[in-house]
Amino acid sequence: MHSVICILLALLLSLSTAAVAEEPEFVDYAAQLQLNMASETQKTEVTVKTFIDGDTTHFNVPVSVSETGVLKARYLAVNTPEVTGKIEEYGKKAAAFTRERLTNAVSILIESDTAAWEIDSTGERYLTWVWYKPEEGSEYRNLNLELLQNGLCIASATANNRYGSVCSKALSQARTLKLNVYSGQKDPDFYYGDAVELTLKELRTNLEAYNGIKVAFNGVITMNDANSVYVESLDEETGLYYGMSVYYGYGLSGEGMRILSVGNEVRIVGTLQFYEAGGTWQVSGLSYRMMRPKDPGNIQKLSEGHSPSWVLTTPERFTSQVSILVDDTAKAFDYAALAMATSVEMKALTVKEVHTTTNEDSSSFGALTLICEGNGCTVHVRTLPFKDENGSLFTADRYAGHTVDVKGIVDYFDGHYQIKVFFPDHILLND
């Protein structure tokens, strides 16, 4: 009996050893691939201007490469999960990976795939290989290849390029070792609730698509107004702030209301709907379960101590149209429509007319609408009912004919985009 047991144990040990031996080892393909400075490809040393996500970065480049001094780089051979539109699993991890590698690099170099710089399908981004030196005296490492071998992206014409062979090996390894997006495991940085995780840019530029849908996004609370807060967030790729009015109603108290304090960066979870009475979009249906603070359906405080952006905006800009990429297609928007619910500042507006809300039954009784002109453009400014130190309402003659600087939230009222001003000292007389 003893000999039989020994034989079985030896067999099990043999099988275990064989299994361990068959476990593939991680190969650092990025260390094997060498940068050939003598090849026919275009190469230039760069610095980072703006991080966008895992596979897109804006670099400062010589004007000989781009007359603007900025090159919007889309990494070749990789497609990392999204963090700039709909938020996808492992998108935050991929973006953090790219940021960490390039932030700590002592040198960054970008390379074309052929003898010339090539533009991607959007017409705005250049297809590039990104190389970096981790430290002085080290060799350049290929960041595209690192993303592949660490399983932080899916294939994107991975084999159809100058480094296609090693890229394919790196991708195959990530699948075999079940790394990150191929792991079958939940992403610890992703919310697995019933809301669509997205950015404020994605929401603001695709309003109809999300009508009636539960959504979740991050932003800074800039103002509290009549059971609503305004939330805004900067989109690094377009350089624009996007915002949303969030109606909290009467369903929150205690910690829930503290989360919605002005200056907090928050995660908002609620349903998008069109507010017919105001002619604008808003998110409502917020909830906070005190006993389950990490519930993905909860609003959550992420950080504090933030301030409104107060983007300095010219009248021309406010009344113009802008073109931005939506799902990689250029689309025109009214600038003010994109800036809805964000904080702006405008200077040197001449007040041509003033209209006063005279309905004594309205909560807006005494509010003023200033019809202003700046550089030939008409801009509407609307105030709350302001009172002086004696308790008397501000009247039209306080502003009529004057030149003013204003700070407020972009809003829509009576068929016009406007700047809504919440405090008397946010309208400064210049004369």
C-alpha positions in Angstrom: 0.0 0.0 0.0 2.8 2.3 0.9 4.5 1.8 -2.5 1.2 2.5 -4.3 0.8 5.8 -2.4 4.3 6.8 -3.2 3.8 6.1 -6.9 0.6 8.2 -6.9 2.3 11.1 -5.1 5.2 10.9 -7.6 2.8 10.9 -10.5 0.9 14.0 -9.1 4.2 15.8 -8.5 5.2 15.0 -12.1 2.0 16.3 -13.5 2.2 19.5 -11.3 5.7 20.1 -12.4 4.8 19.6 -16.1 1.9 22.1 -15.7 4.2 24.7 -14.2 6.8 24.1 -16.9 4.1 24.6 -19.6 3.0 27.9 -18.1 4.2 30.5 -20.6 6.5 33.2 -19.3 6.0 36.9 -20.0 8.2 38.1 -22.8 9.1 41.8 -22.8 8.8 42.4 -26.5 9.2 46.2 -26.0 12.8 45.5 -24.7 13.6 43.4 -27.8 12.4 45.9 -30.4 15.1 48.5 -31.2 14.5 51.9 -32.7 16.4 52.3 -36.0 17.3 56.0 -36.3 18.7 55.3 -39.8 15.4 54.1 -41.2 13.4 56.0 -43.8 10.6 56.9 -41.4 9.9 60.4 -40.0 11.1 60.9 -36.4 11.1 63.8 -34.1 11.6 64.3 -30.3 8.6 65.7 -28.6 7.1 66.7 -25.3 3.5 66.1 -24.0 1.0 68.9 -24.4 -2.1 67.0 -23.4 -2.9 63.4 -22.4 -6.2 62.3 -23.9 -6.5 58.5 -23.3 -4.5 55.4 -23.7 -3.9 55.6 -27.4 -4.2 59.4 -28.1 -1.8 62.1 -26.9 -1.2 65.7 -28.1 2.5 66.4 -28.4 4.4 69.7 -28.7 6.4 69.4 -32.0 8.7 71.6 -34.1 6.8 73.8 -36.6 8.6 71.9 -39.4 6.4 68.9 -38.4 3.1 70.9 -37.7 2.7 74.6 -38.3 0.6 74.8 -35.1 3.4 73.4 -33.0 1.1 70.6 -31.9 0.6 67.1 -33.3 -2.4 65.0 -32.3 -1.0 61.5 -32.2 -3.1 58.4 -32.6 -1.1 55.4 -31.7 -0.5 52.8 -34.4 -1.6 49.1 -34.0 -3.6 49.6 -30.8 -7.1 50.5 -29.7 -7.4 51.1 -26.0 -10.7 51.1 -24.2 -12.5 54.5 -24.2 -12.5 57.2 -21.5 -13.4 60.2 -23.6 -16.9 59.1 -24.7 -18.6 56.1 -23.2 -16.4 54.9 -20.5 -15.2 51.3 -21.1 -13.7 48.6 -18.9 -9.9 49.0 -18.5 -10.0 52.4 -20.2 -8.9 54.3 -17.1 -6.1 51.8 -16.5 -4.8 52.1 -20.1 -4.9 55.9 -19.9 -3.1 55.8 -16.6 -0.5 53.5 -18.0 0.3 55.8 -20.9 0.3 58.9 -18.7 2.7 57.2 -16.2 5.2 56.0 -18.8 5.4 59.4 -20.6 5.3 61.6 -17.5 8.3 59.8 -16.1 10.2 59.6 -19.4 13.5 61.5 -19.9 12.9 61.6 -23.6 9.9 60.9 -26.0 10.2 60.4 -29.7 7.5 59.8 -32.3 7.9 57.9 -35.5 5.8 57.5 -38.6 5.1 54.1 -40.1 6.2 55.0 -43.6 8.5 57.7 -45.1 5.8 60.4 -44.4 3.5 61.3 -41.6 0.0 59.8 -42.2 -3.3 61.2 -41.0 -6.0 58.9 -39.6 -9.7 58.7 -40.8 -10.7 61.8 -38.8 -8.4 64.0 -40.8 -7.0 65.5 -37.5 -4.8 62.9 -35.9 -1.5 61.5 -37.1 -0.7 57.8 -36.9 2.4 57.3 -34.9 4.7 55.0 -33.0 5.6 56.4 -29.6 9.0 55.7 -28.1 10.3 56.8 -24.7 13.4 56.5 -22.6 12.5 55.5 -19.0 15.8 56.9 -17.7 19.1 58.4 -18.7 21.3 56.0 -20.6 18.5 53.5 -21.3 17.2 52.4 -24.7 14.0 53.7 -26.2 11.0 51.6 -25.5 8.0 51.3 -27.8 4.8 52.4 -25.9 2.4 51.0 -28.5 4.0 47.5 -28.0 3.9 47.9 -24.3 0.1 48.5 -24.4 -0.2 45.4 -26.6 1.9 43.0 -24.4 0.1 44.2 -21.2 -3.3 43.5 -22.6 -4.4 47.1 -22.3 -5.9 47.3 -25.9 -7.5 45.4 -28.6 -6.1 44.9 -32.1 -6.2 47.7 -34.6 -4.5 46.7 -37.9 -1.9 45.2 -35.5 -0.2 43.1 -38.1 -0.4 45.6 -41.0 2.6 47.9 -40.2 6.3 47.9 -40.1 6.4 46.2 -36.6 3.5 43.9 -37.4 5.3 40.7 -36.6 6.3 41.6 -33.0 3.0 43.4 -32.4 1.1 40.2 -33.3 3.3 38.2 -30.9 2.7 40.7 -28.1 -1.1 40.6 -28.7 -1.1 36.8 -28.7 0.9 36.7 -25.5 -1.6 39.1 -23.7 -4.5 36.8 -24.8 -2.6 33.7 -23.7 -1.7 35.1 -20.3 -5.2 36.6 -20.0 -4.0 40.1 -19.1 -6.3 43.0 -18.3 -8.9 43.2 -21.2 -8.4 39.5 -21.9 -8.5 38.4 -18.3 -12.2 37.8 -18.0 -12.1 39.6 -14.7 -14.0 42.8 -13.6 -12.1 46.1 -13.9 -11.8 47.5 -10.3 -11.9 51.0 -11.7 -15.2 50.5 -13.5 -18.7 50.9 -12.2 -20.9 47.8 -13.0 -24.3 49.4 -12.5 -27.3 50.0 -14.7 -26.2 53.4 -15.8 -24.3 54.2 -19.0 -20.8 55.4 -17.9 -19.8 58.4 -20.1 -18.2 61.9 -20.1 -20.1 65.2 -20.2 -18.8 65.8 -23.7 -20.4 62.5 -24.9 -23.6 63.4 -23.2 -23.8 67.0 -24.4 -23.0 66.1 -28.0 -25.4 63.2 -28.2 -28.4 64.4 -26.1 -31.1 62.7 -28.2 -29.4 59.4 -28.1 -29.5 59.3 -24.3 -33.0 60.8 -23.8 -34.7 58.8 -21.0 -31.6 56.8 -20.2 -29.8 56.5 -16.9 -26.3 57.9 -17.2 -23.3 58.5 -15.0 -20.6 61.1 -15.3 -18.0 63.1 -13.3 -17.8 66.8 -13.0 -17.3 69.8 -10.7 -20.3 71.5 -9.1 -20.1 75.2 -9.8 -23.5 76.6 -8.7 -26.6 75.7 -6.7 -29.9 77.1 -8.0 -33.5 76.2 -7.2 -33.1 72.5 -6.3 -30.6 72.1 -9.1 -26.8 72.2 -9.4 -24.7 73.0 -12.4 -21.9 70.5 -13.2 -19.0 71.0 -15.6 -15.9 69.1 -16.8 -13.0 69.9 -19.1 -12.5 67.7 -22.2 -8.8 67.7 -22.9 -9.1 66.7 -26.6 -11.3 69.7 -27.6 -10.1 72.0 -24.9 -13.8 72.8 -24.1 -15.8 72.6 -20.9 -19.1 70.7 -21.1 -21.8 70.9 -18.5 -25.2 69.8 -17.4 -28.0 71.0 -15.1 -28.7 68.4 -12.5 -32.1 68.5 -10.7 -32.0 67.0 -7.2 -35.5 68.0 -6.1 -36.5 67.1 -2.6 -35.4 63.5 -2.4 -31.9 64.1 -0.9 -30.9 65.0 2.6 -27.9 64.8 4.9 -24.9 63.2 3.2 -26.6 63.3 -0.2 -26.9 67.1 -0.1 -23.3 67.5 1.3 -22.0 65.6 -1.7 -23.7 68.2 -4.0 -21.8 71.1 -2.4 -20.3 73.7 -4.7 -16.6 73.0 -5.2 -16.9 69.2 -5.0 -16.0 66.9 -7.9 -18.8 64.4 -8.0 -20.0 61.3 -9.8 -23.6 62.0 -10.9 -26.0 59.2 -11.6 -29.5 60.0 -12.9 -31.8 60.0 -15.9 -31.4 62.5 -18.8 -34.6 64.2 -19.9 -35.8 67.3 -21.7 -37.2 70.0 -19.4 -40.1 71.3 -21.4 -40.8 74.4 -19.2 -37.2 75.6 -19.5 -36.5 74.3 -23.0 -33.3 72.7 -21.8 -31.9 69.3 -20.9 -31.3 68.1 -17.3 -30.4 65.0 -15.3 -32.8 64.0 -12.5 -33.7 61.1 -10.3 -30.6 61.2 -8.1 -30.3 58.9 -5.1 -27.9 58.3 -2.2 -28.1 55.1 -0.1 -26.3 55.9 3.1 -25.9 52.2 4.1 -24.4 51.4 0.7 -22.0 54.4 -0.1 -20.2 52.5 -2.9 -23.4 51.5 -4.7 -22.9 52.2 -8.4 -26.4 53.9 -8.4 -25.3 56.5 -5.8 -24.1 60.0 -6.3 -20.5 60.1 -4.9 -18.1 62.7 -3.9 -14.7 62.3 -5.6 -12.7 65.3 -4.3 -13.2 68.8 -3.1 -11.8 72.3 -3.2 -12.5 73.1 -6.9 -13.6 76.3 -8.5 -15.7 77.2 -11.5 -13.7 77.5 -14.8 -15.0 81.0 -15.6 -13.8 80.5 -19.2 -13.0 83.9 -20.7 -15.2 84.0 -23.8 -15.6 86.7 -26.5 -19.0 87.7 -27.8 -17.8 86.4 -31.2 -17.0 83.0 -29.8 -20.2 82.8 -27.8 -22.4 83.5 -30.9 -20.3 81.3 -33.4 -20.4 77.7 -34.5 -17.6 75.2 -33.8 -16.8 71.9 -35.3 -15.8 69.0 -33.1 -15.4 65.3 -33.7 -18.3 63.1 -32.6 -17.7 59.4 -33.1 -14.8 60.4 -35.3 -17.0 62.5 -37.6 -16.8 66.3 -37.7 -20.0 67.9 -36.5 -21.0 71.6 -36.2 -22.6 73.0 -33.1 -23.5 76.4 -31.7 -20.8 77.2 -29.3 -23.3 78.3 -26.7 -25.2 75.0 -27.0 -22.0 73.1 -26.3 -21.2 75.4 -23.4 -24.6 75.1 -21.8 -24.4 74.8 -18.0 -20.8 75.8 -17.8 -19.3 78.9 -16.1 -18.1 81.7 -18.4 -16.8 85.2 -18.1 -17.3 88.0 -20.7 -15.8 91.5 -20.7 -16.7 94.9 -22.2 -20.4 94.3 -23.0 -22.4 97.4 -23.7 -25.9 97.3 -22.3 -28.3 98.4 -25.0 -31.6 97.4 -23.4 -32.9 96.2 -20.1 -36.1 94.2 -19.5 -37.5 93.7 -16.1 -39.7 90.7 -15.0 -42.8 92.4 -13.6 -45.0 89.4 -12.7 -45.3 89.7 -8.9 -46.5 86.1 -8.7 -43.3 84.8 -10.2 -40.2 83.8 -8.3 -38.3 85.8 -10.9 -40.1 89.1 -10.1 -37.5 91.8 -10.4 -35.0 89.8 -12.5 -33.4 91.7 -15.3 -32.5 90.7 -18.8 -29.7 92.8 -20.3 -29.5 92.9 -24.1 -25.8 93.6 -24.6 -23.5 94.2 -27.6 -19.9 93.4 -27.9 -17.8 93.7 -31.1 -21.0 93.7 -33.1 -22.5 90.6 -31.5 -25.6 90.5 -29.3 -25.4 88.7 -26.0 -28.2 88.2 -23.5 -27.4 88.4 -19.8 -30.1 87.5 -17.2 -29.9 88.2 -13.5 -31.6 86.8 -10.5 -33.7 89.4 -8.5 -30.9 91.4 -6.9 -31.5 93.8 -4.0 -29.4 96.6 -2.6 -28.4 97.1 1.0 -31.8 98.7 1.7 -33.7 95.7 0.4 -34.7 97.5 -2.8 -34.7 95.6 -6.1 -32.1 96.6 -8.7 -33.7 98.5 -11.5 -33.0 98.8 -15.2 -31.2 102.2 -14.9 -28.5 100.5 -12.8 -27.1 98.9 -16.0 -28.7 100.6 -19.0 -26.1 102.3 -21.2 -23.2 101.0 -19.2 -20.3 98.7 -20.2 -20.1 95.7 -18.0 -18.0 92.6 -17.3 -20.1 89.5 -16.4 -19.6 86.1 -14.9 -22.3 83.5 -15.0 -23.6 80.1 -16.2 -24.6 79.5 -19.8 -28.4 79.1 -20.0 -31.3 79.2 -22.4 -34.3 81.4 -21.9 -37.1 82.7 -24.1 -35.5 81.5 -27.3 -32.0 82.8 -26.6 -28.7 81.5 -25.2 -27.7 83.7 -22.3 -25.4 84.2 -19.4 -27.2 83.7 -16.2 -25.7 85.8 -13.3 -26.3 84.7 -9.7 -24.5 87.3 -7.7 -24.6 91.2 -7.9 -20.8 91.4 -7.8 -20.6 89.2 -10.9 -21.7 92.2 -13.0 -19.0 94.9 -12.8 -19.6 98.4 -14.3 -16.6 99.6 -16.4 -17.8 103.3 -16.6 
